[in-house]
Amino acid sequence: MDVRLEPAVVRGFRFAGVAAGLRNEPGRKDLGVIAADSAVAAAGVFTTNRVKAAPVLVAQARLRRGRLRAVGVNSGSANCFTGKPGLKLAQDSSAALAAALGCAPELVAPCSTGVIGLPYELAKYRAGAEAAVAALAPDGLADFARAIMTTDTHPKVVSATLRLGGKRVTFAGCAKGAGMIEPKMATMLAFIMTDAAVAPGALRQTLRAALPHSFNAITVDGDMSTNDTLLLMASGAAGNAPLEGRDLARFGAAAAAVSAALARELVRDGEGATKLVTVEVRGARSAADADRVARQIANSPLVKTAFFGCDPNFGRILMAVGKAGVAIDLDRIEVALGGIRLASRGALHTAALAEAARRMREREFTLTVDLKLGQSAARIMTCDLSFDYVKINAEYTT
């Protein structure tokens, strides 16, 4: 199965993205809608940040039923730290979209992304929802993906097809996110649709299995959003037999591959990013140790600025390894950057630094740290920290 960086038609779903005037940029798409032809099986995971936006609270409650008819996503305002009025705004927005679709509000999941502390105008949302419903189309995923962007430089969409239960099954997904990304569940906003027939319980299991190697294995800046939402919806329009055994495992693998592709695109488009770096830690005593070391490296501002400057500064890498607080033996550690060994057996290979610097000029490379103390490993995707990241975030609201 190949995962393609392009949208696809998923039977049972329609999409739209419209300019509702919710942002300050005239004509910019800022309201996206996903609508199923009827209520479909759905599962979701949400931010573990203790500051949760109003739409997250509403969507979490509604996903417990395992069924959705639609998703409404506004950009420009996170509708977070807006108190009871913000909670009512999320509920009223869902009701407006539900009215336009002719379904119960409880079948609509609201999502928001943008500036924290500021609400949006319900009247504009309501008019935008009506326009979006009128514009719904099977091939509208690209418009939806563009409408949910904030500091993203381009829409992020992927798709894949395979045969399951004797039928051709399609997956399509999209995501937004470029900063405030180190999730403990998903990242910012991500939506995956399939026409396979899958029960809500199986969808929940699928998400849990996919997260550790996709949305939970990325970081841009080590900060967790208040609005993180990942939804997986299955229309059943493919007409496949109930998935079990090998077919259910293949469904899970396909969902994991789509998730991983979306997660990769989020890091690639990190705010101001010029490098996509895979940090791989091997030889740890436990999976938790490996993950902790990998995240310390991937989130270190000193390491990330070295990535940006194509500087194979081994001291920064070693500092981050030691900072993780896990068992290490300096005489065993091996470090390679872009396939060039920088250190082993307690010594820095100074002759390798020039070639490592050349490898760092590539758009993508891998940093490998082998602790040589056990069998556990972890991989985290990260990006560099550039001048543009500082500029974007220094002026984000002004």
Stockholm file with secondary structure:
# STOCKHOLM 1.0

chainA/1-398         MDVRLEPAVVRGFRFAGVAAGLRNEPGRKDLGVIAADSAVAAAGVFTTNRVKAAPVLVAQARLRRGRLRAVGVNSGSANCFTGKPGLKLAQDSSAALAAALGCAPELVAPCSTGVIGLPYELAKYRAGAEAAVAALAPDGLADFARAIMTTDTHPKVVSATLRLGGKRVTFAGCAKGAGMIEPKMATMLAFIMTDAAVAPGALRQTLRAALPHSFNAITVDGDMSTNDTLLLMASGAAGNAPLEGRDLARFGAAAAAVSAALARELVRDGEGATKLVTVEVRGARSAADADRVARQIANSPLVKTAFFGCDPNFGRILMAVGKAGVAIDLDRIEVALGGIRLASRGALHTAALAEAARRMREREFTLTVDLKLGQSAARIMTCDLSFDYVKINAEYTT
#=GR chainA/1-398 SS CCCBSSCCCCTTEEEEEECCSCSSSTTCCCEEEEEEEEEEEEEEEECCCSSCCHHHHHHHHHHTTTEEEEEEEEEEECCCSCHHHHHHHHHHHHHHHHHHHTSCGGGEEEEEEEETTCCCCHHHHHHHHHHHHHHCBTTCHHHHHHHTCSSCSSCEEEEEEEEETTEEEEEEEEEECSSSCCCSSCCSEEEEEECSCCCHHHHHHHHHHHGGGTGGGBCSSSCCCSSCEEEEEECCTTCCCCCCHHHHHHHHHHHHHHHHHHHHHHHHTCTTCCCEEEEEEEEESSHHHHHHHHHHHHHCHHHHHHHHTTCCCHHHHHHHHHHTCSCCCTTTCEEEETTEEEEETTEECGGGHHHHHHHTTSSEEEEEEECCSSSEEEEEEEECCCHHHHHHHHSTTC
#=GC SS_cons         CCCBSSCCCCTTEEEEEECCSCSSSTTCCCEEEEEEEEEEEEEEEECCCSSCCHHHHHHHHHHTTTEEEEEEEEEEECCCSCHHHHHHHHHHHHHHHHHHHTSCGGGEEEEEEEETTCCCCHHHHHHHHHHHHHHCBTTCHHHHHHHTCSSCSSCEEEEEEEEETTEEEEEEEEEECSSSCCCSSCCSEEEEEECSCCCHHHHHHHHHHHGGGTGGGBCSSSCCCSSCEEEEEECCTTCCCCCCHHHHHHHHHHHHHHHHHHHHHHHHTCTTCCCEEEEEEEEESSHHHHHHHHHHHHHCHHHHHHHHTTCCCHHHHHHHHHHTCSCCCTTTCEEEETTEEEEETTEECGGGHHHHHHHTTSSEEEEEEECCSSSEEEEEEEECCCHHHHHHHHSTTC
//
